[in-house]
């Protein structure tokens, strides 16, 4: 009979980056995309 413990097969390996670091990188990407949208489509921003 196989071992049925739920977490033996999966190691609880933490990701390389902290949550705050990931969040800050995501915000930087979103800001860069927003700036690019403003540059490419300035009329849409005036709403």
N, C-alpha and C positions, 0 to 999 in steps of 0.2 A: 504494500500500500504506500502510495506517495505521501510525502509530507504536505500537509494542507495549510501550513502557516502562511499568511498572506504576504508577508514582506521578506521572506527569506530569499526569494528569487531576485528581488529588486533591491539594489543597494540605495540607501538614502543619500545619494550623492548631491551635494549642494552645487548650484551653478557657480561658474567662475566669477560672476559679477554680483554685487549687492543690488538689492531692489532699487535703492535710491540712484545708483549709477545707471541702471537700465532706464529708469524713469527720466532722468536728466537727458540721456541720449535721445530718447523718444521725443521729448519736448524740443530739443535742438533740431531734430529732423522736421518736426511739424512747423517750427518757426521758419526754417529755411524754405519749406514748401509754400508757406503763406507769403513770404516775401517774394518768392518767384511768381506766385499768382498775382500779387499786386503789381509787379513790374510788367508782366505779360498782359494783364487785363486791368488796367487802371480804372476803367469806367465801372466795373462791377463793385469796386471798393466804395464808391461814393454813396451807396444806398443808406 
